[in-house]
Amino acid sequence: MPALTELGVPAADIARVHRPIGLNIGSRTPAEIAIATLAGLIADRNARPGGFDF
């Protein structure tokens, strides 16, 4: 993420960025991508890996 570093974004903030966004559920439509993204955010908020790892 050199572009973020060049913009002066602190390394700690860059480390918080997740790529790709959301869970890998095979999303194809905008609605499915939104669901995958929200699921990924909820998993992060609850300190869970997402997917089938419990």
Steps between C-alpha positions, in 0.01 A plus 500: 500500500769745401243754381357529852848538648576776249183677610625496859262236635655348817617138476263399783203625298620324186528173695128521576408489128360166383519392136291366341207653683234262630474127517567270207146382428520522123321833478416623150225761530519831687257370763708186557819705525330722758401197707854358484643837604261538793567142609873574498447815708286312752761223524772759566289682758443172685866391465400199288680369190184468292438201278473157657771538767336501843 
